[in-house]
Amino acid sequence: MKFEQDTAPIVEAVKTYILEHQLLPEQGTVVVAVSGGTDSVCLLHILSRLCGPGRAFAAVRLHVAHLNHQLRGSASERDAAVVAQLAASLELPFTLGSEDVQALARRERRSLEDAARAARYRFLRSVVPGSRIAVAHHLDDQVETLLLHWLRGGGITAMLGLQPVQHDIIRPLLTLDRATTLAYCAQHQLDTVEDESNSDIRFLRNRIRHELLPLLESINPGFRATLLRTSEVMQVDAAWIDAQINACWDSVVLSSSADEIQLRRAALLALPLSLQRHLLRRVTARLCGGQSPLELRHYKLIEQLLAQETGEEHSFHLPERIRLMRNGELVRFFLVPVLQTGVEVEPLPVALSVPGTRLLSGMHWKASAELVPVELTELVRDAVRRKDWSTVWRLLPSDRYTVYIDGACARDGLWIRRRQPGDRMQPLGMNHEKKVQDILVDRHIPRFERDSIPLFFNQSHCVWLAGIGIDHRARLTAETRQIVRLSLVYFDSTQQMPVLSENRK
């Protein structure tokens, strides 16, 4: 009881912060991310005093979650055991996950830090889908994050740092500093573990913590407070910008879903450049779980693409599996699905009849070929003869995984397989063939994706490099007598995945 009295002001400060920022739901489950370190143990213990029957947030249930990153051998096992024991002592449900983060980093060509973060949040969101996730970031983390953003470069939003609420992530401890969490755990005699990697200055954040911050404080002892005040000033400007984005969102955004957001080019370009970039930041942040990966060079590339006066389709890759595609006045940002790696797939072609549907074993794709009705085909042929491409696109709505080809190219059926050395195709608009490998490199397709892209062939040549483009010889012309709609749906029996071949409006 004495311990609780001694730390009551800390708990009350967290409670006030939770109420001020509406961090907790009125009822339901909150997943608490616990590494076993001082900060996360402090977070869990404080929340256990605030949530549950008879407490301030009586209808809120806690669920403890811990991910073993498989980076530190027996030490990782020790961390998991400490968290499991703490959850049991508080009589809270506990979920343990495990991920080979080093393998993930190699596979997805990420830094170890980025791979660990991606794996951690993916796991946390899977524990109780749809629930809020409490993490243990505090004031010292805020200072380090602001410096990290400053070193990497960025505008106003980069200097906002960690937010109390960021989509499904909540941060109840942002009102405390590291010294307070240490004192709290010591006062309650809570078992914690120390991650040795926190002292490894090969990681940029650790170098900021152990080298840069002490240096800055030796120059200005009040540096931390100064930086936090600067961030607070930026919050006011950011709130105004957010209001401006909200006001123009519906006029610019044509449609929005978890994996794709479509924009009107003219409406976007009508905005001041600052608002254009902030709107694009919000678009990409929504696709990436709350944090935009865009840097200045990406904005400039996007602006160059949007400024071109052309009706042709153009696209390129952005970080974090985002792809930008412009088709006339339509601007699409969508996520490229990541297929399972390390799964053996038969190199022999899979036959696809027309019409017909096939599941591609190991690649998690369902491929379909459908005949376009005769009446619609005639309307399209007439539009093609008149070179009225806007009408063609309206009559045959396509996307990354839905295309239309001349039926003559599929008269004897199609075959689907992954790429093989020496594969070639004639990209749309070109008068010569090109190696598929070179096309993928030119399009900046990440290495880890290249062997997962299905290729559609007829008896003589490639018809469609899925997600990239059709072969010039398969295009629709005024002589086209029959049109075939090819589509791919990505699926996974263990996950709810979006149907990417549907035209979303």
C-alpha positions as CSV (number, residue, x, y, z in Angstrom):
1,M,0.0,0.0,0.0
2,K,2.9,2.4,0.9
3,F,4.4,1.8,-2.6
4,E,1.1,2.8,-4.2
5,Q,0.8,5.9,-2.1
6,D,4.4,6.9,-3.0
7,T,3.8,6.6,-6.7
8,A,0.2,7.8,-6.7
9,P,1.2,11.2,-8.2
10,I,2.8,9.4,-11.2
11,V,-0.3,7.3,-11.8
12,E,-2.5,10.4,-11.5
13,A,-0.4,12.2,-14.0
14,V,-0.8,9.4,-16.5
15,K,-4.5,9.2,-15.8
16,T,-4.8,13.0,-16.5
17,Y,-2.9,12.6,-19.7
18,I,-5.1,9.7,-20.8
19,L,-8.2,11.7,-20.2
20,E,-6.8,14.8,-21.9
21,H,-6.0,13.0,-25.1
22,Q,-8.8,10.4,-24.9
23,L,-6.3,7.6,-25.3
24,L,-8.4,4.7,-24.0
25,P,-11.7,3.5,-25.4
26,E,-14.8,3.6,-23.3
27,Q,-14.8,-0.2,-23.2
28,G,-12.9,-2.9,-24.9
29,T,-9.4,-4.4,-25.0
30,V,-6.1,-2.5,-25.2
31,V,-3.0,-4.5,-26.2
32,V,0.0,-3.5,-24.1
33,A,3.4,-3.9,-25.8
34,V,5.9,-5.1,-23.1
35,S,9.5,-5.8,-23.9
36,G,10.5,-6.4,-20.3
37,G,12.5,-3.2,-20.1
38,T,11.9,-0.6,-17.4
39,D,9.6,1.7,-19.5
40,S,7.2,-1.0,-20.8
41,V,7.0,-2.7,-17.4
42,C,6.2,0.7,-15.8
43,L,3.5,1.2,-18.5
44,L,1.9,-2.1,-17.8
45,H,1.9,-1.7,-14.1
46,I,0.4,1.8,-14.2
47,L,-2.3,0.7,-16.6
48,S,-3.1,-2.3,-14.4
49,R,-3.8,0.2,-11.6
50,L,-6.1,2.3,-13.9
51,C,-8.0,-0.3,-15.9
52,G,-10.4,-3.0,-14.9
53,P,-13.4,-3.4,-12.5
54,G,-13.4,-0.9,-9.7
55,R,-10.7,1.3,-11.3
56,A,-10.8,4.6,-13.2
57,F,-11.3,2.9,-16.6
58,A,-13.5,0.0,-15.4
59,A,-14.6,-1.3,-18.8
60,V,-11.1,-1.4,-20.3
61,R,-9.4,-4.8,-20.4
62,L,-5.6,-5.2,-20.9
63,H,-3.9,-7.9,-23.0
64,V,-0.1,-8.2,-22.6
65,A,1.9,-8.9,-25.8
66,H,5.6,-9.6,-26.3
67,L,7.6,-10.3,-29.5
68,N,10.8,-12.4,-29.4
69,H,12.9,-10.9,-32.2
70,Q,15.4,-13.8,-32.1
71,L,18.3,-11.5,-32.0
72,R,19.9,-12.2,-28.6
73,G,19.6,-16.0,-28.1
74,S,19.0,-17.0,-24.5
75,A,18.6,-13.3,-23.5
76,S,15.5,-13.1,-25.7
77,E,14.1,-16.2,-24.1
78,R,14.8,-14.6,-20.7
79,D,12.9,-11.4,-21.7
80,A,9.9,-13.3,-22.8
81,A,9.8,-15.3,-19.5
82,V,10.0,-12.1,-17.4
83,V,7.1,-10.6,-19.3
84,A,5.0,-13.8,-19.0
85,Q,5.6,-13.9,-15.3
86,L,4.6,-10.2,-14.9
87,A,1.4,-10.8,-16.9
88,A,0.6,-13.8,-14.7
89,S,1.2,-11.9,-11.5
90,L,-1.2,-9.2,-12.7
91,E,-3.7,-11.9,-13.8
92,L,-3.7,-10.5,-17.4
93,P,-3.9,-12.5,-20.7
94,F,-0.5,-12.8,-22.4
95,T,0.4,-13.5,-26.1
96,L,4.0,-14.3,-27.1
97,G,5.1,-14.0,-30.7
98,S,8.4,-14.8,-32.4
99,E,10.0,-13.5,-35.6
100,D,13.5,-14.0,-37.1
101,V,14.1,-10.3,-37.6
102,Q,17.5,-10.7,-39.2
103,A,16.0,-13.0,-41.9
104,L,13.2,-10.5,-42.4
105,A,15.7,-7.6,-42.8
106,R,17.7,-9.6,-45.4
107,R,14.5,-10.7,-47.2
108,E,13.0,-7.2,-47.4
109,R,16.3,-5.4,-47.7
110,R,15.6,-3.2,-44.7
111,S,17.8,-2.1,-41.9
112,L,17.7,-4.2,-38.7
113,E,15.9,-1.4,-36.9
114,D,13.3,-1.0,-39.6
115,A,12.7,-4.7,-39.8
116,A,12.3,-5.1,-36.1
117,R,9.8,-2.2,-35.9
118,A,7.8,-3.6,-38.9
119,A,7.7,-7.1,-37.3
120,R,6.7,-5.7,-33.9
121,Y,3.8,-3.7,-35.1
122,R,2.6,-6.4,-37.4
123,F,2.6,-8.8,-34.5
124,L,0.9,-6.3,-32.1
125,R,-1.9,-5.7,-34.5
126,S,-2.5,-9.4,-34.9
127,V,-3.0,-10.0,-31.1
128,V,-6.4,-8.5,-30.8
129,P,-7.3,-7.1,-34.3
130,G,-8.9,-3.7,-34.2
131,S,-7.8,-2.9,-30.7
132,R,-5.7,0.0,-29.5
133,I,-2.0,-0.7,-28.8
134,A,-0.3,1.0,-25.8
135,V,3.5,1.5,-26.2
136,A,5.9,2.9,-23.6
137,H,7.4,5.9,-25.3
138,H,8.2,8.8,-22.9
139,L,9.6,12.3,-22.9
140,D,13.2,11.2,-23.4
141,D,12.1,9.1,-26.4
142,Q,10.3,12.2,-27.7
143,V,13.6,14.2,-27.6
144,E,15.5,11.5,-29.3
145,T,12.8,11.1,-32.0
146,L,12.8,14.9,-32.7
147,L,16.6,14.8,-33.1
148,L,16.4,11.7,-35.3
149,H,13.9,13.4,-37.5
150,W,16.0,16.6,-37.7
151,L,19.1,14.6,-38.7
152,R,17.1,12.8,-41.4
153,G,15.5,16.0,-42.6
154,G,11.9,17.0,-43.0
155,G,9.4,19.8,-42.6
156,I,7.0,20.8,-39.9
157,T,5.5,17.3,-39.5
158,A,9.0,15.8,-38.9
159,M,9.3,18.1,-35.9
160,L,6.1,17.0,-34.3
161,G,7.7,13.9,-33.0
162,L,5.7,11.2,-31.2
163,Q,2.0,11.9,-30.9
164,P,-0.2,10.8,-28.0
165,V,-2.5,9.0,-30.5
166,Q,-1.3,7.8,-33.9
167,H,-4.0,5.7,-35.6
168,D,-4.2,2.6,-33.4
169,I,-1.1,3.4,-31.3
170,I,-1.4,5.2,-28.0
171,R,1.4,6.6,-25.8
172,P,0.2,7.1,-22.2
173,L,3.7,7.8,-20.8
174,L,4.6,10.8,-22.9
175,T,4.2,13.0,-19.8
176,L,6.9,11.1,-17.9
177,D,10.7,10.9,-18.4
178,R,13.1,8.0,-18.1
179,A,14.2,8.8,-14.6
180,T,10.5,8.6,-13.5
181,T,9.9,5.2,-15.0
182,L,13.1,3.9,-13.4
183,A,12.1,5.3,-10.0
184,Y,8.6,3.8,-10.3
185,C,9.9,0.3,-11.1
186,A,12.4,0.5,-8.3
187,Q,9.8,1.7,-5.8
188,H,7.5,-1.3,-6.7
189,Q,10.5,-3.7,-6.9
190,L,9.4,-4.8,-10.4
191,D,11.6,-7.2,-12.3
192,T,12.9,-5.7,-15.5
193,V,15.5,-6.7,-18.1
194,E,18.1,-4.6,-19.9
195,D,18.4,-5.0,-23.6
196,E,22.2,-4.9,-24.3
197,S,21.5,-3.6,-27.8
198,N,20.3,-0.3,-26.2
199,S,24.0,0.5,-25.7
200,D,25.1,-0.4,-29.2
201,I,26.0,2.8,-30.9
202,R,25.9,1.2,-34.3
203,F,22.2,2.1,-34.1
204,L,21.6,5.7,-34.8
205,R,19.0,6.2,-32.0
206,N,21.5,4.9,-29.5
207,R,24.2,7.1,-30.8
208,I,21.9,10.1,-30.4
209,R,21.1,9.0,-26.8
210,H,24.7,8.3,-25.7
211,E,26.8,10.7,-27.7
212,L,24.8,13.6,-29.3
213,L,22.4,14.5,-26.5
214,P,25.2,14.7,-23.8
215,L,27.2,17.0,-26.2
216,L,24.2,19.2,-26.8
217,E,23.4,19.5,-23.1
218,S,27.0,20.4,-22.4
219,I,26.5,23.4,-24.7
220,N,23.0,24.2,-23.5
221,P,21.9,22.5,-20.3
222,G,18.2,23.3,-21.1
223,F,18.4,21.8,-24.6
224,R,15.8,19.1,-24.0
225,A,13.2,21.7,-22.8
226,T,14.1,24.0,-25.7
227,L,13.5,21.2,-28.2
228,L,10.2,20.2,-26.7
229,R,9.0,23.8,-26.7
230,T,9.9,24.1,-30.4
231,S,7.9,21.0,-31.1
232,E,5.0,22.5,-29.2
233,V,5.1,25.6,-31.4
234,M,5.1,23.4,-34.5
235,Q,2.0,21.6,-33.2
236,V,-0.1,24.9,-33.7
237,D,1.1,25.3,-37.3
238,A,0.5,21.6,-38.0
239,A,-3.1,21.8,-36.6
240,W,-3.8,24.6,-39.1
241,I,-2.3,22.6,-42.0
242,D,-4.4,19.5,-40.9
243,A,-7.5,21.7,-41.0
244,Q,-6.7,22.8,-44.6
245,I,-6.1,19.3,-45.7
246,N,-9.4,18.2,-44.2
247,A,-11.2,21.0,-46.1
248,C,-9.8,20.0,-49.5
249,W,-9.6,16.2,-48.9
250,D,-13.0,15.3,-50.5
251,S,-12.3,17.4,-53.6
252,V,-8.9,15.8,-54.2
253,V,-9.5,12.2,-53.1
254,L,-11.6,10.1,-55.4
255,S,-11.5,6.9,-53.3
256,S,-9.7,5.6,-50.3
257,S,-9.2,2.1,-48.9
258,A,-6.6,0.3,-46.7
259,D,-4.4,-0.6,-49.7
260,E,-5.1,2.1,-52.3
261,I,-6.0,5.8,-52.5
262,Q,-7.0,7.5,-55.7
263,L,-6.6,11.2,-56.4
264,R,-7.8,13.7,-59.0
265,R,-4.7,15.2,-60.6
266,A,-6.2,18.6,-61.5
267,A,-7.6,19.1,-58.0
268,L,-4.3,18.2,-56.4
269,L,-2.3,20.6,-58.6
270,A,-4.7,23.4,-57.9
271,L,-3.5,23.4,-54.3
272,P,-0.5,25.4,-53.1
273,L,2.7,23.3,-53.2
274,S,2.8,23.1,-49.4
275,L,-0.7,21.7,-49.2
276,Q,0.0,19.3,-52.0
277,R,3.0,17.8,-50.1
278,H,1.1,17.6,-46.8
279,L,-1.8,15.9,-48.5
280,L,0.6,13.4,-50.1
281,R,2.2,12.8,-46.8
282,R,-1.2,12.0,-45.3
283,V,-2.1,9.7,-48.2
284,T,1.2,7.7,-47.9
285,A,1.0,7.7,-44.1
286,R,-2.5,6.1,-44.3
287,L,-1.1,3.3,-46.5
288,C,1.9,2.8,-44.2
289,G,0.2,2.5,-40.8
290,G,0.5,6.2,-39.8
291,Q,4.0,7.2,-40.8
292,S,4.8,8.5,-44.3
293,P,8.1,7.3,-45.8
294,L,8.3,10.3,-48.2
295,E,11.4,12.5,-48.4
296,L,12.0,15.6,-50.4
297,R,13.4,13.7,-53.3
298,H,10.2,11.6,-53.5
299,Y,8.0,14.8,-53.5
300,K,10.0,16.2,-56.4
301,L,9.7,12.9,-58.4
302,I,5.9,12.9,-57.8
303,E,5.7,16.6,-58.8
304,Q,7.5,15.9,-62.0
305,L,5.2,13.1,-62.9
306,L,2.1,15.1,-62.1
307,A,3.3,18.1,-64.1
308,Q,3.6,16.2,-67.4
309,E,0.8,16.9,-69.9
310,T,0.2,13.4,-71.1
311,G,-2.6,10.9,-71.2
312,E,-0.2,7.9,-71.1
313,E,0.2,5.7,-68.1
314,H,3.3,6.3,-65.9
315,S,4.3,4.7,-62.7
316,F,7.2,4.2,-60.3
317,H,7.9,2.7,-56.9
318,L,8.1,4.6,-53.6
319,P,9.4,3.3,-50.3
320,E,7.5,0.9,-48.1
321,R,5.9,-1.1,-51.0
322,I,4.0,2.0,-52.2
323,R,3.6,2.4,-56.0
324,L,2.4,5.6,-57.7
325,M,0.6,5.2,-61.0
326,R,-0.7,8.1,-63.1
327,N,-3.2,7.4,-65.9
328,G,-4.3,10.7,-67.4
329,E,-6.1,12.6,-64.7
330,L,-6.2,9.7,-62.3
331,V,-3.4,9.4,-59.7
332,R,-3.2,6.2,-57.7
333,F,-1.2,5.3,-54.7
334,F,-1.4,1.6,-53.8
335,L,0.5,-1.0,-51.8
336,V,2.3,-3.8,-53.7
337,P,1.5,-7.1,-52.0
338,V,4.4,-9.0,-50.5
339,L,4.2,-12.7,-51.3
340,Q,5.6,-15.5,-49.2
341,T,9.2,-16.0,-49.8
342,G,11.1,-19.2,-49.6
343,V,8.1,-21.2,-51.0
344,E,8.9,-23.6,-53.8
345,V,6.8,-23.0,-56.9
346,E,6.8,-25.4,-59.8
347,P,8.7,-23.8,-62.7
348,L,6.4,-25.4,-65.2
349,P,3.6,-23.2,-66.6
350,V,0.1,-23.4,-65.1
351,A,-2.5,-23.5,-67.9
352,L,-5.3,-20.9,-67.9
353,S,-8.2,-21.5,-70.2
354,V,-10.3,-18.6,-71.6
355,P,-12.6,-18.2,-69.9
356,G,-11.2,-19.8,-66.7
357,T,-9.8,-19.4,-63.2
358,R,-6.7,-21.0,-61.6
359,L,-5.1,-20.8,-58.2
360,L,-1.3,-20.4,-58.4
361,S,0.1,-22.8,-55.8
362,G,2.6,-21.2,-53.5
363,M,2.2,-17.7,-55.0
364,H,-1.1,-16.8,-53.3
365,W,-2.7,-15.6,-56.5
366,K,-5.9,-16.5,-58.2
367,A,-5.8,-15.8,-61.9
368,S,-8.9,-15.3,-64.1
369,A,-9.6,-14.8,-67.8
370,E,-13.0,-13.6,-68.9
371,L,-14.5,-12.8,-72.3
372,V,-15.8,-9.2,-72.6
373,P,-19.4,-9.2,-73.9
374,V,-19.8,-8.6,-77.6
375,E,-21.8,-5.4,-77.2
376,L,-19.1,-3.9,-75.0
377,T,-16.4,-5.0,-77.4
378,E,-18.1,-3.1,-80.3
379,L,-18.2,0.0,-78.2
380,V,-14.6,-0.3,-77.3
381,R,-13.5,-1.0,-80.9
382,D,-15.4,2.1,-82.0
383,A,-13.6,4.2,-79.4
384,V,-10.2,2.7,-80.3
385,R,-10.8,3.6,-84.0
386,R,-11.5,7.2,-82.9
387,K,-8.5,7.1,-80.6
388,D,-10.8,8.1,-77.8
389,W,-8.8,6.6,-75.0
390,S,-10.7,8.2,-72.2
391,T,-13.8,6.3,-73.4
392,V,-11.8,3.1,-73.6
393,W,-10.6,3.5,-70.0
394,R,-14.2,4.3,-68.9
395,L,-15.6,1.2,-70.7
396,L,-12.8,-1.1,-69.5
397,P,-11.8,0.1,-66.0
398,S,-8.4,-1.4,-65.3
399,D,-5.9,-1.3,-62.4
400,R,-2.5,-2.8,-61.6
401,Y,-3.9,-6.3,-61.5
402,T,-6.7,-6.1,-64.1
403,V,-5.9,-5.7,-67.8
404,Y,-7.6,-6.2,-71.2
405,I,-5.9,-7.9,-74.2
406,D,-6.8,-8.8,-77.7
407,G,-8.5,-12.1,-77.6
408,A,-6.5,-13.4,-80.6
409,C,-3.5,-13.5,-78.3
410,A,-5.3,-16.0,-76.0
411,R,-7.1,-18.1,-78.6
412,D,-5.3,-21.3,-77.6
413,G,-5.3,-20.5,-73.9
414,L,-2.5,-19.0,-71.7
415,W,0.2,-20.2,-69.4
416,I,1.3,-18.6,-66.2
417,R,4.7,-19.0,-64.4
418,R,7.3,-17.0,-62.6
419,R,10.2,-15.4,-64.6
420,Q,13.0,-17.5,-65.9
421,P,16.5,-16.4,-67.2
422,G,16.3,-15.0,-70.7
423,D,12.5,-14.1,-70.6
424,R,11.7,-11.2,-72.9
425,M,8.7,-9.2,-73.9
426,Q,7.8,-6.2,-76.0
427,P,6.6,-3.5,-73.6
428,L,3.5,-1.5,-74.7
429,G,4.5,1.3,-77.1
430,M,7.9,-0.2,-78.0
431,N,8.9,-1.7,-81.3
432,H,11.4,-4.2,-79.9
433,E,11.7,-6.8,-77.2
434,K,13.3,-6.2,-73.9
435,K,14.6,-8.6,-71.2
436,V,12.0,-9.0,-68.4
437,Q,15.0,-8.6,-65.9
438,D,15.8,-5.2,-67.4
439,I,12.2,-4.1,-67.3
440,L,12.0,-5.0,-63.6
441,V,15.2,-3.1,-62.8
442,D,14.1,-0.1,-64.8
443,R,10.8,0.0,-62.9
444,H,12.8,-0.2,-59.6
445,I,11.0,-3.4,-58.5
446,P,12.6,-4.6,-55.3
447,R,14.6,-7.8,-55.7
448,F,12.5,-9.6,-53.1
449,E,9.4,-9.1,-55.3
450,R,10.8,-10.0,-58.7
451,D,10.4,-13.8,-58.4
452,S,6.9,-13.5,-57.1
453,I,5.5,-11.7,-60.1
454,P,3.4,-13.9,-62.4
455,L,4.0,-13.8,-66.2
456,F,1.3,-14.7,-68.7
457,F,2.3,-16.3,-72.0
458,N,0.6,-17.5,-75.1
459,Q,2.3,-20.0,-77.4
460,S,4.8,-17.5,-78.8
461,H,5.4,-14.7,-76.4
462,C,4.7,-13.0,-73.1
463,V,1.3,-11.4,-73.0
464,W,1.3,-9.7,-69.5
465,L,3.9,-9.1,-66.9
466,A,1.5,-8.8,-64.0
467,G,1.4,-5.5,-62.2
468,I,3.8,-4.0,-64.8
469,G,2.2,-4.0,-68.2
470,I,1.0,-5.9,-71.2
471,D,3.0,-6.8,-74.3
472,H,2.6,-4.5,-77.2
473,R,1.4,-7.4,-79.4
474,A,-1.5,-8.0,-77.0
475,R,-2.9,-4.4,-77.1
476,L,-6.4,-3.6,-78.3
477,T,-6.6,-2.3,-81.9
478,A,-9.3,-1.3,-84.4
479,E,-9.0,-4.9,-85.7
480,T,-9.7,-6.5,-82.3
481,R,-12.6,-8.9,-82.6
482,Q,-12.6,-10.2,-79.1
483,I,-11.4,-8.8,-75.8
484,V,-10.2,-10.9,-72.8
485,R,-10.1,-9.5,-69.3
486,L,-7.2,-10.8,-67.3
487,S,-7.1,-10.3,-63.5
488,L,-5.2,-11.4,-60.4
489,V,-6.5,-11.6,-56.9
490,Y,-4.0,-11.9,-54.1
491,F,-5.1,-14.2,-51.3
492,D,-3.8,-15.8,-48.1
493,S,-5.7,-18.5,-46.2
494,T,-4.2,-17.2,-43.0
495,Q,-5.0,-13.5,-43.5
496,Q,-7.7,-11.1,-44.6
497,M,-6.2,-9.6,-47.8
498,P,-7.7,-7.0,-50.0
499,V,-9.0,-8.0,-53.4
500,L,-6.7,-6.0,-55.6
501,S,-8.3,-6.8,-59.0
502,E,-11.6,-5.0,-58.2
503,N,-12.0,-1.5,-59.5
504,R,-12.7,0.5,-56.3
505,K,-14.8,3.7,-56.5
